[in-house]
Amino acid sequence: MKETHLDPKIAGLTLGVFWGVVLFLWTLVSMFTGYAKDLLALIITVYPGYTVTYLGSVVGLIYGLIDGFIVGFLVVWIYNKLSLNGRI
């Protein structure tokens, strides 16, 4: 049976870009429509310096890139460790 090995860097980059773009777009959309205002109010408490402004959308993009990369990297790294040991 062939072992599956995923690349943690690729997974981290993928999730980081996804989460960064989502925060960026949510912020811009919320500025004009109020959409996801309550969710963004919660995110403001998690990411210091993030606000629902043009500058905040860039700050959210950066936080999303970093946060998403770390989460994606760790999830795939843990998956690889467990699956290569025959546990999955």
C-alpha positions, 0 to 999 in steps of 0.5 A, spaced: 500 500 500 502 506 497 503 511 503 501 518 502 505 524 504 502 531 504 507 537 504 506 542 510 508 548 506 504 547 501 498 546 505 500 552 510 501 556 504 494 554 501 490 555 507 494 562 509 492 565 502 485 563 503 484 565 510 488 572 508 483 573 502 477 571 506 479 576 512 481 582 506 474 581 502 470 580 509 472 587 511 471 591 505 464 588 504 463 589 511 465 596 510 460 598 505 454 593 507 455 591 514 455 584 512 459 579 518 459 585 522 458 581 529 463 576 526 469 581 525 467 584 532 470 578 534 476 577 530 478 584 532 479 581 539 483 576 536 488 580 532 491 586 535 491 592 530 485 589 526 479 594 524 474 594 519 477 599 515 481 600 509 488 599 513 484 594 517 483 589 511 490 589 509 492 588 517 487 582 516 490 579 510 497 579 513 494 576 520 490 571 515 496 569 511 500 568 518 495 564 522 492 560 516 500 558 514 501 556 521 494 552 522 495 549 515 502 547 516 501 544 523 495 540 521 498 536 515 505 535 519 501 532 525 497 528 519 503 526 516 506 523 523 500 519 525 499 516 518 506 514 517 506 511 523 501 506 521 496 509 525 491 512 520 
